[in-house]
Amino acid sequence: ETGKAIYQKNSDQVRPIASITKLMTALIVLEAQQDLDEVLEITSADIDRLNNTTSRLAVGSKLSRTELLHLALMSSENRAANALGRHYPGGLSAFVRAMNDRARSLGMRQTIFVEPTGLSSANVSSPNDLVLLLKATAQQPLIHRYSTDEKLMVTPRPGRQLIFGNTNRLVQNSKWDIQVSKTGFINEAGQCLVLMTKMDGREVA
């Protein structure tokens, strides 16, 4: 509530943040108040040609914006996050611009975004900045719900159902009252985690 640091180490160190990026992606989509029921299609433009990661969402998959948002936050689905960016007014470049503008408005002075998934190591931030992002995303009930859900079943094409799980196993632990959570990994960033939870009755990022 006060914003006071309880403990910090290397809190101004700027590093690649991998899929923690998707918290900002979700914030931009929700604040733009785009139609969450609109059905979007995964295309070849959503394939990761940077790190060649795989995805269970095949080209041609059709899901609602809310399902893509859910998968991006809960399962760190890269094609879902990229499709959300592509379907922003003005396309991907306008979306990335909005991400950086929002970072500035939140006081995230050590943060740069170049794309919406976190696959690029050029997406960088610091622990101090990420706390500001956590506080902003915690105000969004859907980000709280989707980032802490344990699983989701989707139907990307008729007759094909897929079940996705949460990349953070702590959400399955009833002792953890998690408000917002996001994991991430690329080689340049290593294993990443941000979360906001309650400890001794107070919210801690």
URVEN-V477783 format. One record per pair of residues at least 24 apart in sequence whose ideal C-beta (glycine too) atoms are under 6 Angstrom apart, sorted by the first residue. I is the first residue (numbers start at 0). J is the second residue. Records with the same first field share a line. If there is no record, write none. Layout:
I=J, J
//
This chain:
10=126, 127
11=125, 127
12=125
13=109, 123, 125
15=120, 123, 187, 188
16=122, 124
17=117, 183, 184, 185, 188, 191
18=75, 117, 183
19=181, 183, 191, 193
20=117, 122
21=71, 80
22=132, 136, 181
23=98
24=80, 115
25=68, 72, 142
26=136
27=97, 98
28=83
29=139
35=64, 65
36=63
37=64
38=63
39=64, 82, 86
41=78, 82
45=78, 81, 82
47=77, 118
49=118
50=118
54=78
55=161
56=155
60=155
62=153, 155
66=153
69=145, 151
70=163
72=145, 146
73=145, 148, 165
74=163
75=166
77=116, 118
80=115, 116
81=116
84=115
105=131, 135
106=131
107=131
117=183
120=187
129=193
130=204
133=179, 193, 195, 204
136=179
137=178, 179, 195
143=178, 179
146=179, 180
147=177, 180
//
